Amino acid sequence: MMGQWRGKYLDVGPPRGPGRYSGDGRWWWDDGQGRWFRLIDQDDMLEVEAEDVGGTSLVASLLTTLSSQYGNAYFRFVARARSADPRWPTYAQAGGTFPATRPSLENVAAQGAWLEIQRERFQELHRQLVAEGWRPAGHGAAWWSAIYRRPDLDWDTPADAYEPTPRSA
């Protein structure tokens, strides 16, 4: 399905899903857990990378090689995060796969009609990251290497701790 998020977590990360920040920006409502969490003064950092799906395992490499023609490959964007929290110092989230011309995605002119689907896959991952509280914070060397930050949560926040103020309701 075009436009639907097809990402998955590659590593164990914090149990944080889509939600929203409070109006005062000091709390996070997690839709999946149905409750508010206090933000702490510590951020996770994330950068989006492109990964050759064929390079992720021997089976994937064989399937990609056998199913592609003319030097084509399948890639996916992977959001790799670093956290100061020792429970999950690194974790990653992968987007949907897309075709590309080898040897590199950086040669935009060589991508032809596939450039549109590549950008769609990037936008799908971007929308999911923003829904999970990530905020754009910069850009790396490649067109897809966006950098994001998000505040960590106090996972020990009591379920009834949130008291909305008129500005945060």
DRENDO-1510 file (C-alpha; in Angstrom, 1 decimal, always signed):
<recs>
REC; n; res; u; v; w
REC; 1; MET; +0.0; +0.0; +0.0 .
REC; 2; MET; +1.4; +3.4; -1.0 .
REC; 3; GLY; +1.7; +5.9; +1.8 .
REC; 4; GLN; +1.2; +3.5; +4.7 .
REC; 5; TRP; +3.9; +3.1; +7.3 .
REC; 6; ARG; +5.7; -0.2; +6.9 .
REC; 7; GLY; +8.5; +0.4; +9.3 .
REC; 8; LYS; +9.7; -2.0; +12.0 .
REC; 9; TYR; +12.0; -1.8; +14.9 .
REC; 10; LEU; +15.3; -3.6; +14.2 .
REC; 11; ASP; +16.6; -3.4; +17.8 .
REC; 12; VAL; +14.9; -3.1; +21.1 .
REC; 13; GLY; +14.2; +0.5; +21.8 .
REC; 14; PRO; +12.2; +2.4; +24.4 .
REC; 15; PRO; +8.5; +1.4; +24.5 .
REC; 16; ARG; +7.4; +4.8; +23.0 .
REC; 17; GLY; +5.0; +5.1; +20.2 .
REC; 18; PRO; +3.0; +7.8; +18.5 .
REC; 19; GLY; +1.6; +10.5; +20.7 .
REC; 20; ARG; +1.9; +14.3; +21.4 .
REC; 21; TYR; +3.6; +16.8; +23.5 .
REC; 22; SER; +1.7; +18.8; +26.1 .
REC; 23; GLY; +1.1; +22.5; +25.3 .
REC; 24; ASP; +3.8; +23.5; +27.7 .
REC; 25; GLY; +6.2; +21.0; +26.2 .
REC; 26; ARG; +7.1; +19.3; +29.5 .
REC; 27; TRP; +5.0; +16.1; +29.0 .
REC; 28; TRP; +4.5; +13.4; +26.4 .
REC; 29; TRP; +1.2; +11.6; +25.9 .
REC; 30; ASP; +1.8; +8.1; +24.6 .
REC; 31; ASP; -1.2; +6.8; +22.5 .
REC; 32; GLY; -0.3; +3.2; +22.9 .
REC; 33; GLN; +0.1; +3.3; +26.7 .
REC; 34; GLY; -2.7; +5.8; +27.2 .
REC; 35; ARG; -0.9; +8.1; +29.6 .
REC; 36; TRP; +1.4; +11.0; +30.2 .
REC; 37; PHE; +5.1; +10.8; +30.9 .
REC; 38; ARG; +7.3; +13.6; +32.2 .
REC; 39; LEU; +10.2; +14.7; +29.9 .
REC; 40; ILE; +13.7; +14.8; +31.3 .
REC; 41; ASP; +16.7; +16.9; +30.4 .
REC; 42; GLN; +18.3; +14.3; +28.2 .
REC; 43; ASP; +17.8; +13.7; +24.4 .
REC; 44; ASP; +18.0; +10.8; +22.1 .
REC; 45; MET; +19.7; +11.6; +18.7 .
REC; 46; LEU; +18.8; +9.8; +15.5 .
REC; 47; GLU; +20.1; +9.9; +11.9 .
REC; 48; VAL; +18.4; +8.4; +8.8 .
REC; 49; GLU; +20.7; +6.2; +6.8 .
REC; 50; ALA; +20.1; +4.2; +3.5 .
REC; 51; GLU; +20.7; +0.5; +3.7 .
REC; 52; ASP; +21.1; -2.0; +0.9 .
REC; 53; VAL; +18.6; -4.7; +1.8 .
REC; 54; GLY; +20.7; -7.3; +0.0 .
REC; 55; GLY; +23.5; -6.5; +2.4 .
REC; 56; THR; +21.5; -7.3; +5.6 .
REC; 57; SER; +21.9; -11.1; +5.4 .
REC; 58; LEU; +23.1; -13.9; +3.0 .
REC; 59; VAL; +19.5; -14.9; +2.2 .
REC; 60; ALA; +18.5; -11.3; +1.4 .
REC; 61; SER; +21.6; -10.8; -0.7 .
REC; 62; LEU; +20.9; -13.9; -2.8 .
REC; 63; LEU; +17.2; -13.0; -3.2 .
REC; 64; THR; +18.1; -9.4; -4.2 .
REC; 65; THR; +20.7; -10.5; -6.7 .
REC; 66; LEU; +18.4; -13.1; -8.3 .
REC; 67; SER; +15.4; -10.8; -8.5 .
REC; 68; SER; +17.2; -7.7; -9.8 .
REC; 69; GLN; +18.2; -6.8; -13.3 .
REC; 70; TYR; +20.7; -4.4; -14.8 .
REC; 71; GLY; +22.5; -3.6; -11.5 .
REC; 72; ASN; +19.3; -2.7; -9.6 .
REC; 73; ALA; +19.0; -3.1; -5.9 .
REC; 74; TYR; +16.5; -2.7; -3.1 .
REC; 75; PHE; +17.2; -0.3; -0.3 .
REC; 76; ARG; +15.4; +1.0; +2.8 .
REC; 77; PHE; +15.8; +4.0; +5.0 .
REC; 78; VAL; +16.9; +3.1; +8.6 .
REC; 79; ALA; +16.6; +5.5; +11.5 .
REC; 80; ARG; +19.5; +4.8; +13.9 .
REC; 81; ALA; +19.2; +6.3; +17.3 .
REC; 82; ARG; +21.6; +6.8; +20.2 .
REC; 83; SER; +20.4; +7.2; +23.7 .
REC; 84; ALA; +22.1; +8.0; +27.0 .
REC; 85; ASP; +19.6; +5.6; +28.7 .
REC; 86; PRO; +21.7; +2.4; +29.4 .
REC; 87; ARG; +18.6; +0.2; +28.8 .
REC; 88; TRP; +18.7; +1.0; +25.0 .
REC; 89; PRO; +21.9; +2.8; +24.1 .
REC; 90; THR; +21.3; +2.2; +20.4 .
REC; 91; TYR; +18.2; +1.2; +18.5 .
REC; 92; ALA; +17.0; +1.4; +14.9 .
REC; 93; GLN; +13.7; +1.6; +13.0 .
REC; 94; ALA; +13.4; +0.6; +9.3 .
REC; 95; GLY; +11.2; +2.0; +6.6 .
REC; 96; GLY; +9.7; +0.2; +3.6 .
REC; 97; THR; +11.9; -1.0; +0.8 .
REC; 98; PHE; +12.3; +0.7; -2.6 .
REC; 99; PRO; +14.2; +0.0; -5.8 .
REC; 100; ALA; +17.4; +1.9; -6.7 .
REC; 101; THR; +20.1; +1.9; -9.3 .
REC; 102; ARG; +23.5; +0.7; -8.1 .
REC; 103; PRO; +26.0; +1.6; -7.0 .
REC; 104; SER; +24.6; +4.5; -5.0 .
REC; 105; LEU; +21.5; +6.4; -4.1 .
REC; 106; GLU; +23.6; +9.5; -4.1 .
REC; 107; ASN; +23.5; +9.7; -7.9 .
REC; 108; VAL; +20.0; +11.2; -8.0 .
REC; 109; ALA; +20.1; +11.6; -11.8 .
REC; 110; ALA; +20.6; +7.8; -12.3 .
REC; 111; GLN; +17.5; +7.0; -10.2 .
REC; 112; GLY; +15.0; +8.1; -12.8 .
REC; 113; ALA; +11.4; +7.2; -12.0 .
REC; 114; TRP; +12.5; +5.5; -8.8 .
REC; 115; LEU; +13.4; +8.8; -7.2 .
REC; 116; GLU; +9.7; +9.5; -6.6 .
REC; 117; ILE; +9.2; +6.3; -4.7 .
REC; 118; GLN; +12.4; +6.8; -2.8 .
REC; 119; ARG; +11.2; +10.2; -1.6 .
REC; 120; GLU; +7.8; +8.7; -0.7 .
REC; 121; ARG; +9.5; +6.1; +1.5 .
REC; 122; PHE; +11.6; +8.8; +3.1 .
REC; 123; GLN; +8.5; +10.9; +3.8 .
REC; 124; GLU; +6.7; +7.8; +5.3 .
REC; 125; LEU; +9.6; +7.3; +7.7 .
REC; 126; HIS; +9.7; +11.1; +8.5 .
REC; 127; ARG; +6.0; +11.2; +9.3 .
REC; 128; GLN; +6.3; +8.2; +11.6 .
REC; 129; LEU; +9.3; +9.7; +13.4 .
REC; 130; VAL; +7.5; +13.0; +14.0 .
REC; 131; ALA; +4.4; +11.1; +15.3 .
REC; 132; GLU; +6.8; +9.5; +17.8 .
REC; 133; GLY; +8.1; +12.8; +19.1 .
REC; 134; TRP; +11.2; +13.2; +17.0 .
REC; 135; ARG; +12.0; +16.7; +15.9 .
REC; 136; PRO; +14.2; +17.6; +12.9 .
REC; 137; ALA; +17.5; +18.9; +14.1 .
REC; 138; GLY; +19.8; +19.0; +11.1 .
REC; 139; HIS; +21.0; +17.3; +8.0 .
REC; 140; GLY; +23.9; +15.0; +7.1 .
REC; 141; ALA; +25.8; +14.7; +3.8 .
REC; 142; ALA; +23.2; +12.8; +1.7 .
REC; 143; TRP; +19.7; +14.0; +0.7 .
REC; 144; TRP; +18.1; +11.4; +3.0 .
REC; 145; SER; +20.4; +11.7; +6.0 .
REC; 146; ALA; +18.1; +13.8; +8.2 .
REC; 147; ILE; +19.0; +14.2; +11.9 .
REC; 148; TYR; +16.4; +14.2; +14.7 .
REC; 149; ARG; +16.3; +14.7; +18.4 .
REC; 150; ARG; +13.7; +14.0; +21.0 .
REC; 151; PRO; +13.6; +14.4; +24.8 .
REC; 152; ASP; +13.8; +11.2; +26.9 .
REC; 153; LEU; +10.9; +10.3; +29.2 .
REC; 154; ASP; +10.8; +9.6; +32.9 .
REC; 155; TRP; +9.6; +6.0; +32.6 .
REC; 156; ASP; +8.9; +6.0; +36.4 .
REC; 157; THR; +6.4; +8.9; +36.1 .
REC; 158; PRO; +3.3; +7.9; +38.2 .
REC; 159; ALA; +0.2; +7.4; +36.0 .
REC; 160; ASP; -1.7; +10.2; +37.8 .
REC; 161; ALA; +1.2; +12.8; +37.9 .
REC; 162; TYR; +0.1; +15.0; +35.0 .
REC; 163; GLU; -1.7; +18.1; +36.1 .
REC; 164; PRO; -2.6; +20.2; +33.0 .
REC; 165; THR; -2.1; +23.9; +33.3 .
REC; 166; PRO; -4.3; +26.3; +31.2 .
REC; 167; ARG; -1.4; +26.5; +28.7 .
REC; 168; SER; -0.8; +22.7; +28.4 .
REC; 169; ALA; -4.3; +21.4; +28.3 .
</recs>
